[in-house]
Amino acid sequence: MSTALQRRLTTLRRAAQQKNHFAVDSVAAQLFASPDCLDHQINLVGAMHEVGYLRNSLEPYWREFRADEAPWLHRCVERLLRGDHDYWAVAALLGCSAQRAVAQATELGFKVFAVRQYERYDLPPVRVASLGVSAGNIITPLLELGWDIHAQTLVDCARARAAMWQRQDIVSGSLVGEGTLSYFCRATLPHGAWRTVSLPFSIEADAVVAGQCPRPTFTQAN
């Protein structure tokens, strides 16, 4: 462990203890004991995002732990294949290359079934690839990877145990319709953390990006 990381973790633990951020403190302590453990690194970044740390606080850890994104992405997606409550792995995807993340997810068995886009008030639009392992009226698990269309990095990630469709259709190659998600969690930049047992879900036809499913394209190399 570098001296700089030791100092940063010491400062982080002190602040976490003062703010009652017990999960952050606990994961930071585990990282002190096993600094090369990828799961501890992922857990720390995810726990920090969950309690409200912003990009400027997360980026030093991104640089430290994600010099090579490939093993990071592989482990996050691997955890999300089976982890119904793994918010930390969801949040740890934020800031990663969207192109690499989609490629890693498909390599591990996910398939893109829809690509849509939504606007943000004062930031570039976000393009979202919806992926699942199974197909049909119940898609399980659901993984959503959303990226800033200019920076091409992930800013909106979500995972659900299942997407249960009540109505569905195909528009421009993407699955659209409405239904319900179970055991859902979502993490966004610049901030935002959600967990819920069940909620309505829809992909609207007018949000679909034509020609992007099942192989979304990316406008710049990552």
Disulfide bonds with the S-S distance in Angstrom:
none
